[in-house]
Amino acid sequence: MSTPHGHQHHGHTHGDWSAMAELLDLDALLLEAHFRNIFDWTKSQSTDLRTIVDLGAGTGTGTFGLARMFPSATVAAVDQSESMLELLREKAERRQLSRRVSTIRADLDEQWPELGEVDLMWAATSMHHFNHPAEIFAKIRNSLSPGGVLVIVEMEELPRYLPVDLGFGTPGFEERCHLATDRQGFNPHPDWTAELDTAGYTAVTHHKFGYCQSNDQKLLARAAKLSLARLREHLADGLPTEDTSTLDQLLDPDSGRALEHRNDLVMRGSHNVWAARPR
């Protein structure tokens, strides 16, 4: 599960993918109970699974969660990044899951790999990164076994970490940052219901899972820093001068206002999840 911000990776530098890998792994730790609820819901939509494919696997949150939830199934993790897949293979070996977990390197916009018949196709925060989702939906439909199911997970929006009033700057800073990223179209989070119907899927089931995590302020500070650093990169000059200063102070480890010094961080957000079967 490449959550909450990771997925098919296009042209990333070493520093970029390593920061992304760290953020994905932090999310997996901080939101373990939340993801477990999603896996439990997925199990309620699926029975007698033998083959699972994780599209845009990232560092393997979905891969390993599904492997635990369905102990009789094999899981193939597909990602464009060989670096991510290498990390995933190392985890599989440490967890003694190498016999059940395999990896496939593929840019799914360019080439669809030979997957055989798949009982569960899992796409967590990856569908919105494809250039032509309708084509991907068609290829998924053709790969599913009779009775197979596609499960899509998307963030409703990027997670929030900060209080409304930081004690400096103008209140509402974090929300203004997210509004600025929305205006730029960064990391969209679509509703796939209509597209699934158009693509020939039926029995589309949707559920929303929220989370609010305040445990382990040290991990939260690290996750918030990685997330806000990505926003800083994408926003560039898209913020008012005061908000840019606020963001830089939060990210500067030598600042007395750095994220590392806060004890009021709360990671909050939600995921939308769809389960669908071909007509």
N, C-alpha and C positions, 0 to 999 in steps of 0.2 A: 504494500500500500504506500504509494508515493504521496504522503500527506504531510502537511496540508498544502505544500507548494511545489511538489516535484513530480517527475513525469518523464515524457520524452525530452531529451536534452539536446539542444541544437547549438553546436559550436561553442561549448563552454570551455573556459580555461581550466587549468588544474585547480587554481584557487577557487574558482566559481563552483566546480562540481564538489570539491572537498567541503566547502562551506555548506552547500546544499545537502550533502550527505550527513554532515553534523546536525543540521536543522531537522532533517527527516528522522534521525535517530533520537534527537531530543523530543520531538513530537511523540514518537513511539513510547518513550518513557513517561512523559507527562500525561498522555492521554490513553494510557493502557486500558483503563476501565471503559472509557468511551469507545475505543476501537473494539473491545471485546463485545460490547452491546451490538455493534454493527455486524460482527461475525456471527453472533447468536441469531440475529435477525436473518442473516444470509442462510444460516442452516435451516431456519423455518421455511425458507423458500425453495430448498433443495433437498433431495433425498438420493441415496444410493450413488454418490459421486465416486468416480474412479479417476477422472482426469480433470485437472484445473489449470487454467492459464491466467497468469497475472500480467496484464498489458501495461507497460510503463511501470515496472516493478520498483524502480529506485533502489533503496537499500534493503527492501524486503519485508517491510512491516506487514503488507498484505500477504505476501508469500508465506511467511512463517505463521501468521495468524490463521490462515486457511489450512496450512499443514497440521496445525494443532487441532483445529476444529473438525477436520476430516482426516482422521489418522489412517484410513485405508486408501487415500487418494495420492496420486503423484501431482506435483505442482511444477509447471514450467514457467520460469520468470523471464519475461521479454523486456528488453530495454535497449535503447540506442547507445547508451554509455557503457563501454567496456569496463571503465573504472568502477561504476556502480555495480556491475555484474561480478567483478572480482571481489568486491567487499561482500556481496551477497553469498558468493561461493565460500568465502572464508567463514562466514557465519554458519552456513549449512554444515560445514565440516565440524565446527566447534559444537554445534548442537546435535551432531550425529544424525543429520538429515540428508546427507549427500546422496543416499540411494533413492530418496523420494523427491528431492528438489534438483531440477536441472535449470540451465540458463540458455537463453537464445538471444544473440545480439542481432537486432534488426531495426532499421528505420521504417516503421510501418507505413509512412507516407510514400515510401519508395518501393518497398517489396514486402509482400505478405509471406511469412515463413510457412513451411509445411508443418502443420500442427496435428494432423489426424482429427479424429472426432473428439470434441471437447464437451464435457458435461457442465462445467461452470467456467464462463469467461468473466474475469474480474478486471474492471478498469477504474482505478481509484485516482481521481484528480489528474487524469491523463487524456480523457476524450477531448477536452477543450483545447488541447495543444495540437491536434491533428489539423492539417490543412483542409481536408475534405472529410468531415465526420460521416457524411452519408455513405461514402464509399467504404469506410471502416465498418460501419454498421452492417453493410451488405456482406463484407468478408467474414465478419463475426457470425452472421446468420448462417452462412454456408459452412462454417466450421463447427457449429454446435451439433451435438448428437440429438437424436429424437428425444424430446423431453428436456433438452439442455436449457440452461438459463444464462442470461447476461445480467450481471450486476454492475451498476455504475455508481460511483461515489464522487460527489462534488462538494466543495465548500460552498456554503451559501454566501460567504464573504470571507475576506482574510481575517485571521484571528486578531483580537484586541488584547492588549496587555496592561495598559496604563489607566490610572484614575483620570476622571474628567479634569480635575484641578491638580496640576503637578506641584504647586507651590511656587512656581515661577512661570513666566510667560503668560499668554492668554489661555484661559480654560478652553477645553475642547480641541486641544492640539492634535491628538491622535486621530480624531474623527476627520479633521480637516486634511490630514495626510491621506487618509483613505479616500476621501472625496476627490482629492487631486489625482490619485492613481486611477480612480474610476473614470475620470474625464479623459485620461490618456489611454484607456482601454487595456490597462495592465492586468493580466491574470483574471480574465473574465470567468464567471461561474454560471453557466447557462442552465436553463430548465430543459431537460431532454425529452419531456413527455410527448410533445407533438412530433419531434423528429423520430422517436421510436415508432410511433404509429405509422408515420409516412414510410419508414424503412421496412415495414412488414412485420412488426412485432405486435404481440397481443398479450393480454393478461398483465398489463403494465401495473406494477404495484409500487407505490412511493411511500417513503417514510422519512421524517426529519429527526435527526439526533443532535441535541444540544450538549454543550459541555461548559463547565465553569471550574477551573482548576487553580487553586491558590497554594497548594502544597509545594514545598521545596523552592524557596525563593532564589536560591543560587542557580538552579536549572532554569527557572523561569526568566531570570535576568539574562542568561546566556541565549535562550531562545528568542527573547524580545530583542536582544542586541542584533542577532543575525537577521531577524525579520525586518527590523527598522533600518539596518544597513542596506538591505536589498531595496527597501523603499527609497532610501536616500540616493542610491545609484540610479533608480528609474525616474525619480522626481527631478533630479538635477536642479534646475532653477525654477521649478514649478511651484515653489512655496513662497509666501511672503518672507521678508528678511527676518522678522522676529521668529517665525516658526523654523526657519532654517537654522538659526542660532540655537533654538531650543533642541532641535534634533541633534545638532553637533555636540552640544553639551551632554546630552544623554548618552551619546556614543563614545565620548572621549573618556578613556579610563582614568585620565589625570584630572578630570573635572570633579569637583565636589558634588555635582548634580548627576553624575554618571548612573546608569542603570544598576551597576553593581552595588551601589549604596542604598538602593530602595528596598523597602520591605512591604510594599503595598501592591505588588504586581498580581494580577489575576488573568489567566489565559481563558478567554471566553470566545465562543463561536458556535458554529453548527455545521453539520454535513447533511446534504440531501442524498438519499439512496434510492435507486430504482432497481427493480427486478423485472425482467421481460423475457418472453419466450417467442420464438418465431411462429408466425401463423402456419 
